[in-house]
């Protein structure tokens, strides 16, 4: 199922500085707000200059649904039909790809210490809230796909712990299998 991730990993990798924070933005985890607030950007090989990176991790089920919804709105697609295409492995996008895939992307350029933070930590970084959802969106007959959320559910145990990104990748890479 998760055989098409390479196309997601072949893009530029960007880490940003916001005042005293160095953060790796992930789509559907406040990335628009974080990028809009950024004082500094580190791209690809420049990321090696960072001594520590905070990474916001959103609750995986909500992020998957939000990302799928964003993908459908952006591409004018119906959610249920698109969900089936995702389930069959025909559609892949960074908006709903596991957050762990984003960590693997970062790992291409950085192996050092990171701290995974719950999404709510964004409030200590920025007051800006771009792409805030308005109202209650109903997603009928659409549930998060296990193969997209399991590894991210596992990542939540690392909240607020400083770990080496290389260790995090090694400890969790088999969850995608």
C-alpha positions in Angstrom: 0.0 0.0 0.0 2.6 2.6 1.0 4.8 2.0 -2.1 4.5 5.4 -3.7 6.0 7.5 -0.9 9.2 8.3 -2.8 7.5 11.0 -4.9 6.6 12.7 -1.6 10.2 12.6 -0.4 11.7 14.1 -3.5 10.8 17.7 -2.7 12.7 20.4 -0.8 12.9 20.0 2.9 12.5 23.2 5.0 13.0 23.9 8.7 12.1 27.3 10.0 13.2 29.6 12.8 10.6 31.6 14.7 12.3 33.7 17.4 13.9 31.1 19.7 12.1 28.1 18.1 13.4 25.9 15.3 10.5 24.0 13.9 9.9 21.5 11.1 6.5 22.3 9.6 4.3 19.5 8.4 1.2 20.0 6.2 -2.1 20.1 8.2 -0.1 20.7 11.4 -0.1 24.5 11.3 2.5 24.7 8.5 0.8 27.7 6.9 0.8 29.7 10.1 4.4 28.6 10.9 5.7 29.6 7.5 3.9 32.9 7.6 5.6 33.6 11.0 9.1 32.4 10.1 12.1 34.6 10.7 14.6 32.2 9.0 14.4 29.2 6.7 16.8 26.3 6.4 16.5 24.3 3.2 17.9 20.9 2.5 21.6 20.8 3.4 21.3 24.0 5.4 19.3 22.1 8.0 22.5 20.5 9.2 23.2 23.9 10.9 20.4 23.3 13.4 21.3 21.9 16.8 17.8 20.9 17.8 14.4 20.9 16.0 10.9 20.8 17.4 8.3 18.9 15.4 4.6 19.4 16.0 2.6 16.1 15.7 -1.1 16.3 15.2 -3.6 13.6 16.4 -3.3 11.2 13.4 -7.0 10.4 12.8 -8.0 14.1 12.8 -5.0 15.0 10.6 -5.8 12.2 8.1 -9.4 13.4 7.7 -8.4 17.1 7.6 -5.7 16.4 5.0 -8.1 14.3 2.9 -10.7 17.0 3.1 -8.1 19.7 2.1 -6.9 17.5 -0.8 -10.5 17.1 -2.1 -11.3 20.8 -1.7 -8.1 21.8 -3.5 -8.7 19.3 -6.4 -12.6 19.6 -6.5 -13.1 15.9 -5.7 -15.7 14.0 -3.7 -14.4 12.8 -0.3 -15.9 9.3 -0.4 -14.7 8.5 -3.9 -11.2 9.9 -3.2 -11.0 7.9 0.1 -11.5 4.7 -1.9 -8.7 5.7 -4.3 -6.4 6.4 -1.4 -7.3 3.1 0.2 -6.5 1.3 -3.1 -3.2 3.1 -3.3 -4.0 5.2 -6.4 -3.9 8.6 -4.7 -1.2 9.9 -2.4 -0.6 13.4 -1.1 1.5 15.1 1.6 -1.6 16.6 3.2 -2.7 13.1 4.5 0.6 11.1 4.3 1.7 9.8 7.7 3.6 12.4 9.6 6.3 9.8 10.0 7.0 10.1 6.2 7.7 13.8 6.9 10.2 12.7 9.5 11.9 10.4 7.0 12.1 13.4 4.6 13.8 15.4 7.3 16.1 12.5 8.1 17.7 12.9 4.6 19.2 16.1 5.8 19.3 15.9 9.6 20.0 13.1 12.1 20.3 15.0 15.4 18.0 15.8 18.3 14.3 16.5 17.9 11.5 17.0 20.3 8.0 15.9 19.2 5.4 18.3 20.5 1.6 18.0 20.5 -0.1 20.2 18.0 -1.4 22.5 20.7 2.2 23.6 21.3 1.8 25.8 18.2 0.2 28.4 20.5 3.6 29.0 22.2 5.2 29.6 18.9 2.7 31.8 17.0 -0.7 33.5 17.6 -1.4 33.4 13.8 -4.0 30.8 12.8 -4.2 30.5 9.0 -6.6 27.9 7.5 -8.7 27.7 10.7 -11.7 25.4 10.1 -15.0 27.1 10.3 -18.0 25.1 11.5 -18.5 21.4 11.8 -17.6 19.4 8.7 -19.4 16.1 8.4 -17.5 13.3 6.7 -20.0 10.6 6.0 -18.7 7.0 5.7 -15.1 8.1 5.7 -12.8 6.8 8.4 -9.0 7.2 8.8 -7.1 4.4 7.1 -5.1 2.2 9.5 -2.0 2.2 7.3 -1.9 6.0 7.3 -2.3 6.5 11.1 -0.7 3.6 12.9 2.9 4.8 12.8 1.7 8.3 13.8 -0.2 7.0 16.8 3.0 5.4 17.9 4.9 8.7 17.6 2.6 10.3 20.2 4.4 8.3 22.9 7.5 10.6 22.2 5.7 13.8 23.0 7.9 16.3 24.9 10.9 14.0 24.9 14.2 14.9 23.3 15.3 12.0 21.0 17.7 11.6 18.2 15.8 11.6 14.9 18.0 8.7 13.7 16.8 6.6 16.7 13.1 7.6 16.1 13.3 6.5 12.5 15.0 3.2 13.4 12.5 2.4 16.1 9.4 3.2 14.0 10.2 2.3 10.4 8.8 -1.2 10.6 5.3 0.2 11.6 4.8 1.2 8.0 5.2 -2.4 6.8 
